[in-house]
């Protein structure tokens, strides 16, 4: 069975065509120190400026960031905003050669002004008006050139004119001759009925507005419950649009997916603190489309899209999701699912907790160090090793062999102390951030789950071929051998205990 991680890795082999309305998103940041004497409005002193592709241009940028090769067909004005948009696209690896500059229109531009992190106003300009015949002919010619080499088409239509009737008609002809997946994100879905898209991705409000005149009473009754509303709207959308799948997005509640074959599923989203929503839909659509051509079934593709959107909403402003971020996220989800399938055991729940904590730490730019051992009789050598390991990074995770695992690797049989006692002692050390018990002979499977940046081992492993080395490398990490300190090994400690017991000098220990 192919994993979600493998699906995402395949993105870099995909060729994607994005068609739709180009926009420039600009953010002015500042601080509000006083009210204006000219009226009851704040005076914002500018401290920063950020520009990013918006609209369909953001969908194209997301696809490129996810690793795919991208052709983007869009329309701008012959103006400063258009030039700034082109520069922002090139900066993100998306060629602007297929963008058509129409002197008869203005580039869609959303200027957001924020004071101390709070929105003050959004100022919109351009983007609307009929497309000039010459610009339309250029877009049609580009479509003819690009379509034969692409694996999937995404149309991101905001109603500004790039996805004209003539262009959609020509797209229909091309798809009839060479069918490939078509994903449509549009505020005007009725225009796409003849295309019979693979997937349409309206939000619940867009779906409601589209079917406003045809909406039956039971749909109206569900209007207060987004999921219930989607469940009632989706069958009507499927029938009316003639598409294969409808994915109704529900914001923080995830996506309701309904297919023409009768299948239906609600794919939940994961809660995100302080989520934003600018561009998250573009990230969702981009990842969903690439997952489809990477071989994912529709429900899995939707889930990958949700994971991408879950990353996007944690970012400031209009942002793209990079392949490495999505790989990390889907890897975490798969490992979480695997842990959950263990039956809700305490070890499984603890692994889930640690995986979530490491995910947060990595998003904050922190590195993860892993080491492991039996830690049967905790001594100064153990503490020195763990302090050296912690110094290699930011977060230290320690794997502790279970009783069964320790007995397998030790000629002495069962350890002296129980696994829970050994775990508690290790976890109590100030340098240890997380400690976990693992049952296998080697920590390879735990390492595959944790994906540490560094796997630290003691100097007694110098020159040895570690059985877990492949697992470390698979997660992008490296092995570091730490020098041994003194002669405070467990064997030496036990030897001194036995010697003192033999000569009667051990004494009583309370």
FIMAR-564955 format. One line per field, with one value per residue (C-alpha): residue in three letters; chain; residue number from 1; x, y, z. Coordinates in nm, 3 decimals. Layout:
// residues N
resn = ala;...
chain = A;...
resi = NUM;...
c1 = X;...
c2 = Y;...
c3 = Z;...
This chain:
// residues 510
resn = unk;unk;unk;unk;unk;unk;unk;unk;unk;unk;unk;unk;unk;unk;unk;unk;unk;unk;unk;unk;unk;unk;unk;unk;unk;unk;unk;unk;unk;unk;unk;unk;unk;unk;unk;unk;unk;unk;unk;unk;unk;unk;unk;unk;unk;unk;unk;unk;unk;unk;unk;unk;unk;unk;unk;unk;unk;unk;unk;unk;unk;unk;unk;unk;unk;unk;unk;unk;unk;unk;unk;unk;unk;unk;unk;unk;unk;unk;unk;unk;unk;unk;unk;unk;unk;unk;unk;unk;unk;unk;unk;unk;unk;unk;unk;unk;unk;unk;unk;unk;unk;unk;unk;unk;unk;unk;unk;unk;unk;unk;unk;unk;unk;unk;unk;unk;unk;unk;unk;unk;unk;unk;unk;unk;unk;unk;unk;unk;unk;unk;unk;unk;unk;unk;unk;unk;unk;unk;unk;unk;unk;unk;unk;unk;unk;unk;unk;unk;unk;unk;unk;unk;unk;unk;unk;unk;unk;unk;unk;unk;unk;unk;unk;unk;unk;unk;unk;unk;unk;unk;unk;unk;unk;unk;unk;unk;unk;unk;unk;unk;unk;unk;unk;unk;unk;unk;unk;unk;unk;unk;unk;unk;unk;unk;unk;unk;unk;unk;unk;unk;unk;unk;unk;unk;unk;unk;unk;unk;unk;unk;unk;unk;unk;unk;unk;unk;unk;unk;unk;unk;unk;unk;unk;unk;unk;unk;unk;unk;unk;unk;unk;unk;unk;unk;unk;unk;unk;unk;unk;unk;unk;unk;unk;unk;unk;unk;unk;unk;unk;unk;unk;unk;unk;unk;unk;unk;unk;unk;unk;unk;unk;unk;unk;unk;unk;unk;unk;unk;unk;unk;unk;unk;unk;unk;unk;unk;unk;unk;unk;unk;unk;unk;unk;unk;unk;unk;unk;unk;unk;unk;unk;unk;unk;unk;unk;unk;unk;unk;unk;unk;unk;unk;unk;unk;unk;unk;unk;unk;unk;unk;unk;unk;unk;unk;unk;unk;unk;unk;unk;unk;unk;unk;unk;unk;unk;unk;unk;unk;unk;unk;unk;unk;unk;unk;unk;unk;unk;unk;unk;unk;unk;unk;unk;unk;unk;unk;unk;unk;unk;unk;unk;unk;unk;unk;unk;unk;unk;unk;unk;unk;unk;unk;unk;unk;unk;unk;unk;unk;unk;unk;unk;unk;unk;unk;unk;unk;unk;unk;unk;unk;unk;unk;unk;unk;unk;unk;unk;unk;unk;unk;unk;unk;unk;unk;unk;unk;unk;unk;unk;unk;unk;unk;unk;unk;unk;unk;unk;unk;unk;unk;unk;unk;unk;unk;unk;unk;unk;unk;unk;unk;unk;unk;unk;unk;unk;unk;unk;unk;unk;unk;unk;unk;unk;unk;unk;unk;unk;unk;unk;unk;unk;unk;unk;unk;unk;unk;unk;unk;unk;unk;unk;unk;unk;unk;unk;unk;unk;unk;unk;unk;unk;unk;unk;unk;unk;unk;unk;unk;unk;unk;unk;unk;unk;unk;unk;unk;unk;unk;unk;unk;unk;unk;unk;unk;unk;unk;unk;unk;unk;unk;unk;unk;unk;unk;unk;unk;unk;unk;unk;unk;unk;unk;unk;unk;unk;unk;unk;unk;unk;unk
chain = A;A;A;A;A;A;A;A;A;A;A;A;A;A;A;A;A;A;A;A;A;A;A;A;A;A;A;A;A;A;A;A;A;A;A;A;A;A;A;A;A;A;A;A;A;A;A;A;A;A;A;A;A;A;A;A;A;A;A;A;A;A;A;A;A;A;A;A;A;A;A;A;A;A;A;A;A;A;A;A;A;A;A;A;A;A;A;A;A;A;A;A;A;A;A;A;A;A;A;A;A;A;A;A;A;A;A;A;A;A;A;A;A;A;A;A;A;A;A;A;A;A;A;A;A;A;A;A;A;A;A;A;A;A;A;A;A;A;A;A;A;A;A;A;A;A;A;A;A;A;A;A;A;A;A;A;A;A;A;A;A;A;A;A;A;A;A;A;A;A;A;A;A;A;A;A;A;A;A;A;A;A;A;A;A;A;A;A;A;A;A;A;A;A;A;A;A;A;A;A;A;A;A;A;A;A;A;A;A;A;A;A;A;A;A;A;A;A;A;A;A;A;A;A;A;A;A;A;A;A;A;A;A;A;A;A;A;A;A;A;A;A;A;A;A;A;A;A;A;A;A;A;A;A;A;A;A;A;A;A;A;A;A;A;A;A;A;A;A;A;A;A;A;A;A;A;A;A;A;A;A;A;A;A;A;A;A;A;A;A;A;A;A;A;A;A;A;A;A;A;A;A;A;A;A;A;A;A;A;A;A;A;A;A;A;A;A;A;A;A;A;A;A;A;A;A;A;A;A;A;A;A;A;A;A;A;A;A;A;A;A;A;A;A;A;A;A;A;A;A;A;A;A;A;A;A;A;A;A;A;A;A;A;A;A;A;A;A;A;A;A;A;A;A;A;A;A;A;A;A;A;A;A;A;A;A;A;A;A;A;A;A;A;A;A;A;A;A;A;A;A;A;A;A;A;A;A;A;A;A;A;A;A;A;A;A;A;A;A;A;A;A;A;A;A;A;A;A;A;A;A;A;A;A;A;A;A;A;A;A;A;A;A;A;A;A;A;A;A;A;A;A;A;A;A;A;A;A;A;A;A;A;A;A;A;A;A;A;A;A;A;A;A;A;A;A;A;A;A;A;A;A;A;A;A;A;A;A;A;A;A;A;A;A;A;A;A;A;A;A;A;A;A;A;A;A;A;A;A;A
resi = 1;2;3;4;5;6;7;8;9;10;11;12;13;14;15;16;17;18;19;20;21;22;23;24;25;26;27;28;29;30;31;32;33;34;35;36;37;38;39;40;41;42;43;44;45;46;47;48;49;50;51;52;53;54;55;56;57;58;59;60;61;62;63;64;65;66;67;68;69;70;71;72;73;74;75;76;77;78;79;80;81;82;83;84;85;86;87;88;89;90;91;92;93;94;95;96;97;98;99;100;101;102;103;104;105;106;107;108;109;110;111;112;113;114;115;116;117;118;119;120;121;122;123;124;125;126;127;128;129;130;131;132;133;134;135;136;137;138;139;140;141;142;143;144;145;146;147;148;149;150;151;152;153;154;155;156;157;158;159;160;161;162;163;164;165;166;167;168;169;170;171;172;173;174;175;176;177;178;179;180;181;182;183;184;185;186;187;188;189;190;191;192;193;194;195;196;197;198;199;200;201;202;203;204;205;206;207;208;209;210;211;212;213;214;215;216;217;218;219;220;221;222;223;224;225;226;227;228;229;230;231;232;233;234;235;236;237;238;239;240;241;242;243;244;245;246;247;248;249;250;251;252;253;254;255;256;257;258;259;260;261;262;263;264;265;266;267;268;269;270;271;272;273;274;275;276;277;278;279;280;281;282;283;284;285;286;287;288;289;290;291;292;293;294;295;296;297;298;299;300;301;302;303;304;305;306;307;308;309;310;311;312;313;314;315;316;317;318;319;320;321;322;323;324;325;326;327;328;329;330;331;332;333;334;335;336;337;338;339;340;341;342;343;344;345;346;347;348;349;350;351;352;353;354;355;356;357;358;359;360;361;362;363;364;365;366;367;368;369;370;371;372;373;374;375;376;377;378;379;380;381;382;383;384;385;386;387;388;389;390;391;392;393;394;395;396;397;398;399;400;401;402;403;404;405;406;407;408;409;410;411;412;413;414;415;416;417;418;419;420;421;422;423;424;425;426;427;428;429;430;431;432;433;434;435;436;437;438;439;440;441;442;443;444;445;446;447;448;449;450;451;452;453;454;455;456;457;458;459;460;461;462;463;464;465;466;467;468;469;470;471;472;473;474;475;476;477;478;479;480;481;482;483;484;485;486;487;488;489;490;491;492;493;494;495;496;497;498;499;500;501;502;503;504;505;506;507;508;509;510
c1 = 0.000;0.140;0.169;0.073;0.440;0.518;0.232;0.378;0.726;0.585;0.475;0.816;0.752;0.418;0.343;0.058;-0.134;-0.302;-0.553;-0.715;-0.722;-0.389;-0.382;-0.122;-0.153;0.024;0.052;0.154;0.240;0.274;0.205;-0.085;0.035;-0.248;-0.571;-0.565;-0.658;-0.850;-1.094;-1.144;-0.905;-0.567;-0.243;-0.039;0.338;0.466;0.719;0.713;0.583;0.521;0.403;0.285;0.099;-0.273;-0.570;-0.481;-0.123;-0.104;-0.236;0.045;0.302;0.178;0.212;0.565;0.655;0.517;0.766;0.562;0.653;0.400;0.264;0.044;-0.202;-0.337;-0.410;-0.267;-0.284;0.009;0.079;0.304;0.096;0.134;0.510;0.523;0.315;0.545;0.846;0.675;0.599;0.954;1.085;0.880;0.997;0.689;0.759;0.558;0.595;0.231;0.092;-0.076;-0.060;-0.385;-0.356;-0.735;-0.757;-0.584;-0.413;-0.621;-0.461;-0.558;-0.378;-0.415;-0.311;-0.245;-0.169;-0.008;-0.117;-0.481;-0.648;-0.738;-0.864;-0.837;-0.821;-0.907;-0.839;-0.845;-0.918;-1.260;-1.370;-1.401;-1.091;-0.953;-0.981;-0.606;-0.533;-0.787;-0.629;-0.290;-0.433;-0.600;-0.271;-0.091;-0.354;-0.297;0.078;0.068;-0.211;-0.040;0.246;0.047;-0.085;-0.360;-0.544;-0.662;-0.892;-0.903;-1.177;-1.254;-1.470;-1.214;-1.203;-0.902;-1.123;-1.331;-1.612;-1.394;-1.107;-1.336;-1.485;-1.139;-1.040;-1.342;-1.231;-0.877;-1.003;-1.232;-0.929;-0.699;-0.881;-0.682;-0.800;-0.961;-1.000;-1.221;-1.223;-1.469;-1.716;-1.916;-1.939;-2.242;-2.007;-1.826;-2.120;-2.019;-1.665;-1.771;-1.481;-1.306;-1.343;-1.509;-1.418;-1.680;-1.705;-2.040;-2.149;-2.062;-2.247;-2.553;-2.554;-2.511;-2.815;-3.019;-3.298;-3.298;-3.247;-3.509;-3.663;-3.450;-3.136;-3.267;-3.347;-2.985;-2.843;-2.730;-2.512;-2.234;-2.174;-2.544;-2.585;-2.298;-2.449;-2.772;-2.616;-2.354;-2.590;-2.761;-2.424;-2.308;-2.619;-2.632;-2.262;-2.207;-1.871;-1.713;-1.662;-1.776;-1.550;-1.739;-1.491;-1.613;-1.332;-1.210;-1.455;-1.274;-1.428;-1.743;-1.671;-1.943;-1.877;-2.092;-2.057;-2.249;-1.954;-1.955;-1.721;-1.648;-1.273;-1.208;-0.946;-0.710;-0.758;-0.515;-0.464;-0.492;-0.564;-0.572;-0.742;-0.580;-0.470;-0.547;-0.800;-0.532;-0.301;-0.583;-0.665;-0.301;-0.219;-0.544;-0.486;-0.126;-0.227;-0.483;-0.224;0.019;-0.223;-0.424;-0.788;-1.012;-1.058;-0.681;-0.624;-0.869;-0.690;-0.354;-0.517;-0.646;-0.298;-0.159;-0.430;-0.357;-0.001;-0.106;-0.340;-0.056;0.140;0.118;-0.036;-0.067;0.176;0.280;0.327;0.657;0.704;0.922;0.653;0.381;0.602;0.663;0.292;0.164;0.441;0.322;-0.038;0.054;0.262;-0.021;-0.266;-0.029;0.005;-0.373;-0.416;-0.214;-0.544;-0.512;-0.240;-0.057;0.256;0.058;-0.097;0.243;0.395;0.113;0.181;0.553;0.499;0.269;0.522;0.804;0.589;0.539;0.909;1.011;0.769;0.950;1.282;1.411;1.622;1.556;1.819;1.749;1.944;1.854;1.960;1.852;1.950;1.918;2.125;2.136;2.482;2.710;2.813;2.450;2.399;2.715;2.605;2.260;2.405;2.635;2.339;2.123;2.405;2.378;2.033;1.725;1.495;1.623;1.414;1.535;1.425;1.430;1.437;1.141;1.199;1.150;1.372;1.647;1.645;1.691;1.999;2.164;2.338;2.244;1.874;1.609;1.727;1.741;1.492;1.147;1.093;0.858;1.111;1.391;1.171;1.074;1.437;1.543;1.241;1.318;1.656;1.652;1.823;1.558;1.254;1.072;1.129;0.959;0.969;1.025;0.986;1.203;1.563;1.680;1.525;1.485;1.104;1.093;1.348;1.134;0.843;1.038;1.267;1.537;1.787;2.064;2.091;2.350;2.535;2.808;3.172;3.151;2.968;3.254;3.345;3.038;2.766;2.452;2.141;1.930;2.155;1.923;1.626;1.819;1.917;1.564;1.440;1.710;1.914;2.273;2.453;2.690;2.920;2.981;3.302;3.285;3.359;3.545;3.474;3.126;2.965;2.679;2.903;3.160;2.893;2.751;3.105;3.173;2.840;2.916;3.270;3.145;2.872;3.132;3.360;3.069;3.128;2.811;2.617;2.250;2.074;1.751
c2 = 0.000;0.337;0.584;0.951;1.031;0.848;1.031;1.366;1.260;1.193;1.558;1.655;1.442;1.609;1.874;2.106;2.370;2.646;2.877;3.171;3.522;3.670;3.891;4.069;4.056;4.341;4.383;4.706;4.656;4.929;5.054;5.276;5.538;5.792;5.897;6.125;6.488;6.489;6.225;5.933;5.697;5.557;5.696;5.390;5.429;5.182;4.924;4.664;4.561;4.217;4.120;3.777;3.618;3.594;3.421;3.170;3.298;3.167;2.829;2.819;2.922;2.650;2.384;2.492;2.496;2.141;2.032;2.020;2.182;2.459;2.651;2.942;3.109;3.439;3.800;4.120;4.486;4.670;4.840;4.851;4.593;4.355;4.398;4.342;4.025;3.893;3.954;3.775;3.474;3.452;3.473;3.161;2.970;3.025;3.158;3.464;3.401;3.288;3.590;3.823;4.198;4.364;4.741;4.770;4.636;4.675;4.398;4.263;4.400;4.354;4.592;4.507;4.755;4.623;4.806;4.606;4.284;4.390;4.461;4.826;4.812;4.615;4.824;4.643;4.764;4.631;4.281;4.336;4.408;4.226;4.066;4.225;4.007;4.014;3.907;3.627;3.499;3.491;3.292;3.045;2.994;2.934;2.679;2.493;2.494;2.388;2.133;1.840;1.833;1.866;1.595;1.795;2.124;2.349;2.640;2.902;3.140;3.455;3.603;3.856;3.731;3.501;3.189;3.326;3.136;3.085;2.948;2.706;2.588;2.520;2.341;2.116;2.026;1.946;1.728;1.539;1.449;1.381;1.339;1.441;1.540;1.882;2.049;2.358;2.620;2.886;3.134;3.076;2.698;2.708;2.808;2.473;2.237;2.137;2.049;1.772;1.836;1.568;1.762;2.090;2.252;2.509;2.624;2.577;2.935;2.914;2.584;2.737;3.039;2.824;2.616;2.900;2.872;2.492;2.443;2.207;2.279;2.019;2.205;2.532;2.361;2.256;2.603;2.643;2.330;2.349;1.976;1.892;2.160;2.013;1.665;1.793;2.019;1.778;1.536;1.828;1.974;1.641;1.601;1.961;1.998;1.648;1.622;1.313;1.449;1.744;1.847;2.106;2.285;2.360;2.572;2.434;2.145;1.991;1.877;1.688;1.469;1.321;1.114;1.029;0.659;0.723;0.732;1.001;1.084;1.368;1.430;1.631;1.902;1.915;2.205;2.492;2.770;3.124;3.009;3.249;3.171;3.385;3.145;2.823;2.726;2.765;2.534;2.280;2.281;2.260;1.963;1.780;1.806;1.684;1.396;1.280;1.248;1.090;0.799;0.882;0.786;1.091;1.063;1.037;1.329;1.538;1.445;1.550;1.875;1.932;1.873;2.136;2.383;2.305;2.423;2.732;2.860;2.867;3.114;3.489;3.652;3.481;3.191;2.880;2.531;2.366;1.998;1.937;2.086;1.869;1.560;1.625;1.679;1.368;1.163;1.278;1.189;0.843;0.780;0.908;0.678;0.387;0.460;0.490;0.149;-0.005;-0.004;0.311;0.165;0.394;0.364;0.458;0.759;0.871;0.839;1.053;1.317;1.324;1.334;1.635;1.810;1.748;1.877;2.204;2.225;2.180;2.449;2.678;2.593;2.362;2.049;1.706;1.474;1.110;0.857;0.527;0.269;0.034;0.273;-0.010;0.141;0.513;0.653;0.948;0.805;0.801;1.159;1.276;1.103;1.261;1.607;1.570;1.456;1.751;1.991;1.873;2.024;2.175;1.885;1.557;1.240;0.924;0.573;0.326;-0.047;-0.237;-0.532;-0.774;-0.578;-0.539;-0.913;-0.987;-0.766;-0.849;-1.174;-1.106;-1.151;-0.930;-0.592;-0.537;-0.248;-0.254;-0.059;0.191;0.269;0.309;0.535;0.750;0.805;0.907;1.133;1.310;1.437;1.806;1.753;1.506;1.657;1.332;0.967;0.666;0.289;0.081;-0.293;-0.386;-0.507;-0.187;0.163;0.167;0.179;0.445;0.648;0.618;0.761;1.041;1.137;1.297;1.536;1.365;1.013;1.020;0.705;0.644;0.600;0.222;0.212;0.386;0.200;-0.025;-0.055;0.055;-0.148;0.166;0.377;0.334;0.454;0.763;0.843;0.782;1.058;1.299;1.269;1.179;0.968;1.133;0.921;1.079;1.023;0.805;0.971;0.785;0.424;0.473;0.210;-0.004;-0.311;-0.129;-0.013;-0.365;-0.502;-0.266;-0.357;-0.729;-0.680;-0.490;-0.745;-1.022;-0.860;-0.752;-0.379;-0.299;-0.199;-0.134;0.103;0.263
c3 = 0.000;-0.105;0.181;0.177;0.219;-0.106;-0.281;-0.181;-0.289;-0.636;-0.671;-0.806;-1.117;-1.195;-1.456;-1.367;-1.559;-1.359;-1.524;-1.350;-1.220;-1.118;-0.812;-0.606;-0.228;-0.047;0.329;0.499;0.866;1.120;1.468;1.571;1.816;1.808;1.643;1.345;1.411;1.083;1.199;1.445;1.265;1.374;1.239;1.137;1.116;0.858;0.979;0.701;0.361;0.210;-0.140;-0.253;-0.544;-0.474;-0.630;-0.902;-0.887;-0.530;-0.645;-0.902;-0.641;-0.405;-0.673;-0.748;-0.377;-0.352;-0.617;-0.938;-1.268;-1.329;-1.626;-1.524;-1.763;-1.632;-1.705;-1.558;-1.636;-1.789;-1.458;-1.153;-0.964;-1.258;-1.257;-0.882;-0.924;-1.194;-0.971;-0.680;-0.903;-1.036;-0.682;-0.604;-0.909;-1.129;-1.479;-1.582;-1.956;-1.992;-1.807;-2.055;-1.993;-2.104;-2.120;-2.101;-1.747;-1.411;-1.217;-0.932;-0.617;-0.253;-0.020;0.348;0.616;0.965;1.286;1.565;1.395;1.356;1.023;0.973;0.616;0.291;-0.024;-0.350;-0.700;-1.055;-1.169;-1.326;-1.681;-2.014;-2.155;-2.471;-2.787;-2.845;-2.484;-2.512;-2.833;-2.661;-2.369;-2.609;-2.793;-2.462;-2.363;-2.689;-2.625;-2.260;-2.245;-2.425;-2.172;-1.849;-1.616;-1.445;-1.489;-1.207;-1.284;-1.010;-1.118;-0.922;-1.197;-1.321;-1.680;-1.727;-1.746;-2.032;-2.205;-2.512;-2.302;-2.117;-2.446;-2.585;-2.266;-2.315;-2.666;-2.548;-2.263;-2.498;-2.710;-2.414;-2.081;-1.775;-1.425;-1.395;-1.055;-1.041;-0.767;-0.880;-0.744;-1.064;-1.089;-1.320;-1.603;-1.574;-1.621;-1.973;-1.866;-1.625;-1.392;-1.191;-0.865;-0.772;-0.441;-0.333;0.024;0.193;0.124;-0.247;-0.272;-0.105;-0.336;-0.647;-0.565;-0.415;-0.671;-0.680;-0.307;-0.159;0.182;0.363;0.255;0.391;0.720;0.759;0.700;1.062;1.049;0.789;0.771;0.752;0.486;0.282;0.308;0.158;-0.104;-0.241;-0.423;-0.598;-0.697;-0.840;-1.048;-1.166;-1.251;-1.385;-1.207;-1.055;-0.703;-0.494;-0.204;0.004;0.229;0.582;0.723;1.053;1.027;0.730;0.401;0.308;0.005;-0.215;-0.529;-0.828;-0.745;-0.423;-0.184;0.083;0.369;0.606;0.630;0.947;0.984;1.279;1.522;1.476;1.728;1.590;1.234;0.942;0.615;0.344;0.071;0.261;-0.006;-0.273;-0.078;-0.040;-0.411;-0.520;-0.296;-0.373;-0.749;-0.728;-0.499;-0.755;-1.031;-0.784;-0.765;-0.454;-0.424;-0.391;-0.012;0.040;-0.198;0.004;0.322;0.177;0.068;0.421;0.563;0.324;0.424;0.789;0.737;0.539;0.810;1.062;0.849;0.836;0.534;0.196;0.210;0.019;0.158;0.073;-0.007;0.300;0.525;0.376;0.391;0.759;0.820;0.641;0.798;1.139;1.053;0.932;1.241;1.457;1.284;1.328;1.697;1.731;1.566;1.846;2.032;2.234;2.455;2.694;2.477;2.169;2.340;2.469;2.122;1.981;2.245;2.171;1.793;1.831;2.055;1.807;1.522;1.712;1.798;1.434;1.320;1.566;1.399;1.670;1.609;1.760;1.910;1.989;2.193;2.352;2.606;2.883;3.164;3.415;3.695;3.627;3.694;3.620;3.282;3.170;3.282;3.104;2.782;2.796;2.861;2.560;2.348;2.453;2.364;2.000;1.950;2.110;2.205;2.347;2.315;2.489;2.398;2.687;2.614;2.752;2.985;2.695;2.458;2.716;2.786;2.414;2.374;2.708;2.796;3.159;3.085;3.245;3.373;3.747;3.744;3.583;3.260;3.423;3.697;3.443;3.229;3.529;3.629;3.278;3.230;3.559;3.435;3.346;3.009;2.888;2.717;2.629;2.717;2.557;2.601;2.287;2.260;1.962;1.969;1.796;1.803;1.421;1.418;1.687;1.492;1.177;1.373;1.543;1.250;1.469;1.318;1.518;1.661;1.940;2.047;2.303;2.211;2.262;1.927;1.740;1.421;1.442;1.176;1.357;1.260;1.291;1.063;0.762;0.966;1.072;0.713;0.584;0.810;0.695;1.016;1.096;1.357;1.606;1.824;2.164;2.362;2.672;3.005;3.279;3.374;3.509;3.285;3.418;3.424;3.635;3.878;3.914;3.957;4.248;4.406;4.382;4.517;4.819;4.878;4.871;5.128;5.346;5.304;5.108;5.414;5.450;5.209;5.319
